[in-house]
């Protein structure tokens, strides 16, 4: 059977018996978002942290979330085809260097393209090692992270070090990509947010952050999320690619070239991670600096896992991590202190939910934790700077721990595959 006409068996894509999850309808999703925003509004009013949902806070969170989301999107492409990509961090590093190197010489958009190329080179190396030579995926990813770090340090010594305004650890200043603001609407939303009304001002702050001082590359990155969903879940190409991550032997028996789809997926994965790196160098800072990825490739992997290997969930995870990271940049200790109240309220809700599910031990633990957080919030006005700095990483650990039981990774993710092994 030819590849163009092949199909995959229902077993390759259907959820396991008893393990499926009911899909949320759009009205339910909107209701959940509205409830979450109302909770944020309540915390803002009680704590007095008016910057918690301001236009600047949301805009900053979006800028911090984009590179994390792009890395996670890259991980999603690879793992949906059955290849674990721990090397996202290294591919982001390559993207930052190649993006900055081309960006300061030939302009920011050339830097964006070269960032894609740099990340794709890392993806190609990962694909050769894992798909062709069946090297352990974790070992290959760690090797790429180490190799990328060493290679960029070496390249910086004789490129940026000799450039005007550069050094062995940073590049010269890169020309900025144009930013857009919706005239009229942006100012109106900012004025509405400044009123500090319940819910209405918070909604205005969120919407204002999405239409104010927005880089064109941010728009491209946001569009890549629905584009990925459409390609992987609404096209024959995506169905074949996902079948390689669920049951490559069955996919091969139906005429799918498993090697080809794995290679495509890992190349796209590296390119997206490289784009996230280029975003850091060109948009976030306007300069390449050694170590500027700061583990965002690993946090992107965590966002992908939190999102259950789905683009929408990944976007929510990236937004959560970006928002947490932005708290320490605007308002710092005050904003993070307000989050203690938010966590305490969420744990109260968790108590009622676990009691409804008759999980009494979990309910007791949640109740104790909630009481401790309420006490901590009431007895303090600010938090130590070390706690503020650690907030994004603590959030990463908590989210992964709390979401671990509902996850379902692709069945053949990380498993070795050789052509013809099903015969």
PEVENHU-V820356 format. One line per field, one symbol per residue. ss: DSSP state (A for helix, B for strand, O for the rest). psi: psi as a letter, one per 20 degrees, with the letter a starting at -180 (. if undefined). burial: b if it has 16 or more other C-alpha atoms within 10 Angstrom, else e. A space follows every 50 residues. Layout:
# PEVENHU-V820356
ss->???
psi->???
burial->???
This chain:
# PEVENHU-V820356
ss->OOOOOOOOOAAAAOOOOOOOOOOOOAAAAAAAAAAAAAAAAAAAAAAOOA AAAOAAAAAAAAAAAAAAAAAAAAAAAAAAOOOOOOOAAAAAAAAAAAAA AAAAAAOAAAAAAAAAAAAAAAAAAAAAAAAAOOOOAAAAAAAAAAAAAA AAAAAAAAOAAAOOOOBOOBOOOOOOOOBBOOOOAAAAAAAAAOOOOOOA AAAAAAAAAAAOOBBAAAAAAAAAAAAAAAAAAAOAAAAAAAAAAAOAAA AAAOOOOAAAAAAAAAAAAAAAAAAAAAAAAAAAOOOOBOOOOOOAAAAA AAAAAAOOOOAAAAAAAAAAAAAAAAAOOOOOAAAAAAAAAAAAAAAAAA AAAAAAOOOAAAAAAAAAAAAAAAAAAAAOOOOOAAAAAAAAAAAAAAAA AAAAAAOOOOOOOOOOOOOOOOO
psi->pqhhjqrqqhhhiqqqpijqpppprghgghgggggghhgggggggghjmi ihkrghggghhghhhghghgghhghggghhjjopnijhghhgghhgghgg ghgigjqhhhhgghgggghhghhgggggggggjkqphggggghhgggggg ghgghhhjfhhiqpjraiiqrrpppqqqqqpoqfgggghghhhihkqpgg hgghgghhhijplpqhhgggghhhghggggghijqhghghghhhignhgh ghijjpnggghgggghghghggghhhghgghggghjqpppjihkjhghhh ghhgghjkkqgghggggghghggghihihohdhgghhhhggghgghhghh ghghhhjknhghggghggggghggggghiqhrqqhhhghighhggggggh ghjhijqorphjpipqpppjii.
burial->eeeeebbbeeebbeeeeeeeeeeeeeeeeeeeeeeebbbbbbbbbebebb bbbbbbbbbbbbbbbbbbbbbbbbbbbbbbbbbbbbbbbbbbbbbbbbbb bbbbeebbbbbbbbbbbbbbbbbbbbbebbbbeebbbbebbbebbebbbe ebbeebeeebbeeeebbbbbbbbbbbbeeebeeeebeebbbbbbebebbb bbbbbbbbbbbbbbbebbeebbebbeebeeebeeebebbbbbbbbbbbbb bbebbbbbbebbbbbbbbbbbbbbbbbbbbbbbbebbbbbebbebbbbbb bbbbbbbbbbbbbbbbbbbbbbbbbbbbebbbbbbbbbbbbbbbbebbbb beebeeeeeeeebeebbebbeebbebbeeeeebeeeebbebbeeebeebb eeeeeeeeebbbbbebbeeeeee
